[in-house]
Amino acid sequence: MAAICGALLIGGSGQMTASAQDEPARTQVPFARTVVIDPGHNGGGAAQPEVINASVPDGRGGSKSCNTTGTSADDGYTEHEFNWDVATRVRDLLTLRGYRVVMTRDNDAGAGPCVNDRGTLGQRVGAAAVVSIHADGAPAGAHGFHVAYSNPPLNAAQGEPSVRLATSLRDSLVRSGFVPSTYVGSEGLNPRPDLAGLNFSEVPAALVECGNMRDPGDIDILRSPEGRARIAEAITNAIAGYVG
């Protein structure tokens, strides 16, 4: 199954119902309750360099690689593994609250989808919001989370709606006891022009770097099931507060 075609639609039962590619013609679920969750990277990317190194548009007239392998902690715990764990927790929590959730990938063993395909999925399935989940690989001593959004905006959804989504995520993480980044952005927000997954979105979108995998304090949280559960709950609460 191709990665982008295999994006799953999670209904109220938590079961696979259809591919994202087929969904616009088949769903009867109101668009206002649809959320796209994007677990960054993928577990099989390193074994398929011809896939992840392929050139794709970056959304601003340039190009970049389809994807990367992501970072890892000093002990080898990988970002793609962390992203998948938190994303599936968010998926399940949102599903329990009655949201329809579309994932950009359906497992942690493939390569792709490419960042431009991830970026267009929100409008293809009529999502109210897109949230991409990542962890960073900065030097030890740099710590904390930050939330990115596309800036300068390329369409109306990337303006105030995306800033509001990013702010909701930032505020929810702070309320849950997480510390904003000490090394990038300002007060936990980081406007960026270079993230194709955000540049291609025509619905409100934000990317959460949940912490620095190279920092001893951050990785203790990111590696622990309890820490990942807290992060997932904070992200879920932010999305629910934004979408309504």
C-alpha positions as CSV (number, residue, x, y, z in Angstrom):
1,M,0.0,0.0,0.0
2,A,1.5,3.4,-1.0
3,A,2.1,5.6,2.0
4,I,-0.2,8.5,1.1
5,C,-2.9,6.3,-0.2
6,G,-2.8,4.3,3.0
7,A,-3.6,7.2,5.3
8,L,-6.3,5.9,7.5
9,L,-9.7,7.3,8.4
10,I,-10.6,6.5,12.0
11,G,-14.3,6.4,12.7
12,G,-16.0,6.4,16.1
13,S,-15.1,2.7,16.6
14,G,-11.4,3.4,16.0
15,Q,-11.4,1.0,13.0
16,M,-10.0,1.6,9.5
17,T,-12.9,2.7,7.2
18,A,-11.3,3.9,3.9
19,S,-8.2,5.4,2.4
20,A,-7.8,9.2,2.5
21,Q,-7.6,9.2,-1.3
22,D,-11.1,7.6,-1.6
23,E,-12.6,9.6,1.3
24,P,-13.9,12.8,-0.3
25,A,-16.4,10.8,-2.4
26,R,-17.4,8.5,0.4
27,T,-17.7,10.2,3.7
28,Q,-20.8,11.6,5.3
29,V,-19.0,13.0,8.3
30,P,-19.3,16.8,8.7
31,F,-16.0,18.4,7.7
32,A,-15.9,20.6,10.8
33,R,-15.1,17.6,13.0
34,T,-12.3,16.2,10.8
35,V,-8.7,16.5,12.0
36,V,-5.5,15.4,10.2
37,I,-2.7,14.1,12.5
38,D,0.7,13.9,10.9
39,P,3.3,11.7,12.6
40,G,6.6,13.1,11.3
41,H,9.0,11.0,9.2
42,N,8.6,7.1,9.0
43,G,10.4,4.1,10.3
44,G,11.5,2.6,6.9
45,G,12.9,5.8,5.4
46,A,16.5,5.0,6.1
47,A,16.2,1.8,4.1
48,Q,14.7,3.6,1.1
49,P,16.9,6.5,0.3
50,E,15.6,6.6,-3.2
51,V,12.2,7.5,-1.8
52,I,13.1,10.0,0.9
53,N,15.8,11.8,-1.2
54,A,13.6,12.4,-4.2
55,S,13.1,16.1,-4.9
56,V,9.6,17.6,-4.3
57,P,8.3,21.1,-4.3
58,D,8.7,23.1,-1.1
59,G,5.6,25.2,-1.5
60,R,7.5,28.5,-2.1
61,G,8.9,28.0,-5.6
62,G,11.8,25.8,-4.5
63,S,12.4,22.2,-3.8
64,K,13.5,19.9,-1.0
65,S,13.8,16.2,-0.2
66,C,10.7,14.1,0.0
67,N,11.4,13.5,3.6
68,T,14.2,12.7,6.1
69,T,14.9,10.0,8.6
70,G,14.4,12.3,11.5
71,T,16.6,12.6,14.5
72,S,17.2,10.3,17.5
73,A,18.3,10.4,21.1
74,D,21.9,9.5,22.1
75,D,20.8,6.0,23.1
76,G,19.2,5.4,19.7
77,Y,15.5,6.0,20.5
78,T,14.2,7.4,17.2
79,E,12.1,10.4,16.5
80,H,9.9,8.5,14.1
81,E,9.1,6.0,16.9
82,F,8.3,8.9,19.3
83,N,6.2,10.7,16.7
84,W,4.2,7.5,15.9
85,D,3.5,6.8,19.6
86,V,2.3,10.3,20.4
87,A,0.3,10.6,17.2
88,T,-1.6,7.3,17.7
89,R,-2.4,8.4,21.3
90,V,-3.8,11.7,20.0
91,R,-5.8,9.8,17.3
92,D,-7.3,7.6,19.9
93,L,-8.1,10.4,22.4
94,L,-9.8,12.5,19.6
95,T,-11.7,9.5,18.3
96,L,-13.1,8.9,21.8
97,R,-14.3,12.6,21.8
98,G,-16.2,12.1,18.6
99,Y,-13.7,13.5,16.0
100,R,-13.0,11.9,12.7
101,V,-9.2,11.5,12.5
102,V,-7.1,11.1,9.3
103,M,-3.5,10.0,9.7
104,T,-0.9,10.8,7.1
105,R,0.6,7.3,7.4
106,D,-0.8,4.1,8.7
107,N,2.3,2.5,10.3
108,D,5.8,3.1,11.3
109,A,7.6,0.8,8.9
110,G,7.4,2.6,5.5
111,A,8.9,5.5,3.8
112,G,7.1,8.8,3.1
113,P,4.6,10.2,2.4
114,C,6.5,13.1,1.0
115,V,6.1,16.4,2.8
116,N,4.2,18.0,0.0
117,D,1.6,15.1,0.0
118,R,1.3,15.4,3.8
119,G,0.8,19.1,3.4
120,T,-2.1,18.8,1.0
121,L,-4.0,16.1,2.8
122,G,-5.9,18.5,5.0
123,Q,-7.8,20.1,2.1
124,R,-8.2,16.7,0.3
125,V,-10.2,15.4,3.3
126,G,-11.9,18.6,4.3
127,A,-10.1,18.9,7.7
128,A,-10.7,21.7,10.2
129,A,-7.1,21.5,11.4
130,V,-3.8,19.7,10.7
131,V,-1.2,19.0,13.4
132,S,2.2,17.5,12.7
133,I,4.0,15.8,15.6
134,H,7.8,15.9,15.8
135,A,10.8,16.0,18.2
136,D,13.9,18.0,17.7
137,G,17.6,17.2,17.6
138,A,19.4,20.3,19.0
139,P,22.5,20.2,21.1
140,A,22.2,19.1,24.8
141,G,21.3,22.0,27.0
142,A,18.8,23.4,24.6
143,H,15.5,22.3,25.8
144,G,11.7,22.8,25.6
145,F,9.0,22.5,23.0
146,H,8.1,24.9,20.2
147,V,5.2,25.1,17.7
148,A,5.8,26.1,14.1
149,Y,3.4,27.6,11.6
150,S,3.9,28.8,8.0
151,N,5.1,32.4,7.7
152,P,4.8,34.6,5.7
153,P,1.4,33.0,5.0
154,L,0.6,31.8,1.5
155,N,-3.2,31.8,1.9
156,A,-5.8,33.0,4.4
157,A,-5.7,29.7,6.4
158,Q,-2.0,30.1,7.1
159,G,-2.6,33.5,8.6
160,E,-4.7,34.1,11.8
161,P,-6.3,30.6,11.9
162,S,-2.9,28.8,11.9
163,V,-1.4,31.3,14.4
164,R,-4.5,30.6,16.6
165,L,-4.0,26.9,16.3
166,A,-0.3,27.1,17.1
167,T,-1.1,29.4,20.1
168,S,-3.7,26.9,21.3
169,L,-1.1,24.1,21.2
170,R,1.5,26.2,23.0
171,D,-0.9,27.3,25.7
172,S,-2.2,23.7,26.3
173,L,1.4,22.4,26.6
174,V,2.3,25.1,29.1
175,R,-0.8,24.4,31.1
176,S,0.3,20.8,31.2
177,G,3.6,21.7,32.7
178,F,5.9,21.7,29.6
179,V,8.5,24.4,29.1
180,P,8.7,26.5,25.9
181,S,11.9,26.3,23.9
182,T,15.0,28.1,25.3
183,Y,16.8,27.9,21.9
184,V,14.4,28.7,19.0
185,G,11.4,30.9,18.4
186,S,9.8,33.2,20.9
187,E,7.6,32.1,23.8
188,G,7.1,28.6,22.3
189,L,6.1,29.9,18.8
190,N,8.3,29.6,15.8
191,P,7.1,31.1,12.4
192,R,8.9,29.4,9.5
193,P,8.9,29.6,5.7
194,D,10.7,26.4,5.0
195,L,8.4,23.6,6.1
196,A,6.7,22.2,3.0
197,G,4.1,20.3,5.1
198,L,2.9,23.7,6.4
199,N,3.4,25.7,3.2
200,F,1.1,23.4,1.2
201,S,-1.8,23.5,3.6
202,E,-5.0,25.3,2.7
203,V,-6.5,24.6,6.2
204,P,-5.1,25.8,9.5
205,A,-1.9,23.8,10.3
206,A,0.9,23.7,12.9
207,L,3.9,21.5,13.7
208,V,4.8,20.7,17.3
209,E,8.4,20.0,18.2
210,C,7.6,18.3,21.5
211,G,11.1,18.6,22.9
212,N,14.9,18.1,22.2
213,M,15.8,14.4,22.0
214,R,19.5,15.3,22.7
215,D,18.8,17.0,26.0
216,P,18.9,14.8,29.1
217,G,15.9,16.5,30.8
218,D,13.7,16.5,27.6
219,I,14.5,12.9,26.6
220,D,13.5,11.6,30.0
221,I,10.0,12.9,29.3
222,L,9.9,12.0,25.6
223,R,11.1,8.4,26.2
224,S,8.7,7.7,29.1
225,P,5.1,6.4,28.4
226,E,3.9,8.8,31.1
227,G,5.5,11.7,29.4
228,R,4.2,10.8,26.0
229,A,0.7,10.4,27.4
230,R,0.9,13.9,29.0
231,I,2.0,15.3,25.7
232,A,-0.7,13.6,23.7
233,E,-3.4,14.8,26.2
234,A,-2.1,18.4,25.9
235,I,-2.2,18.2,22.1
236,T,-5.6,16.6,22.1
237,N,-7.0,19.3,24.4
238,A,-5.6,22.0,22.2
239,I,-7.1,20.6,19.0
240,A,-10.5,20.1,20.7
241,G,-10.4,23.7,22.0
242,Y,-9.5,25.0,18.6
243,V,-11.9,22.9,16.5
244,G,-14.8,22.9,19.0
